[in-house]
């Protein structure tokens, strides 16, 4: 296999890892929509990030927070191609589940209507930023300590707090079969908020360490 073939294989692998993560998140969306008890649903949603971390799939919101630490060409490639794959996987999974289980579509329509009609841009951005903080904490704890406790607590916390997760939101809109410019703008607002929130803690702590010379 030549260099071009290897490069294409690498690109495809990154996209497919993102697709896998998106499909798994669509399952988390489905179980949350299916549960009448939102507390149970928020805990069960954790199966998505647990699977992604344990299997090494590429989830944008799980990787963007580490860009301040390492932001070379390879890391950016994994991030952006992963986001493309996430979008394909979650959209396909969300649409398929909404078609196969009409009750999920009904619940998703109500949920998405509230997101578009009730929340303002600043509210959505702030909600997404706080979700990003929790996603960074969850993945960081797993990466550094190989412990899933961060996932088991951070996922329910962001859901029950009403924070916004961009990939999950794509799944909800796909499940509701809602395609519109307001929905498109909403998703990009959440992506921006997730990104800013995920990078907040590493940027703050990184600046502090550089300023103090503290390596610990």
Secondary structure, DSSP 8 states (H G I E B T S, - for coil): --HHHHHHHHHHHHHHHHHHHHHHHHHHHHHHHH-SSHHHHHHHTHHHHHHHHHHT---HHHHGGGTTT---HHHHHHHHHHHHHHHHHHHHHHHHHHHH-HHHHHHHHHHHHHHHHH--HHHHHHHHHHHHHHHHHHHHHHHHH--SHHHHHHHHHHHHTT---HHHHHHHHHHTT---HHHHHHHHHHHHHHHHHHHHHHHHHHHHHHHHT---
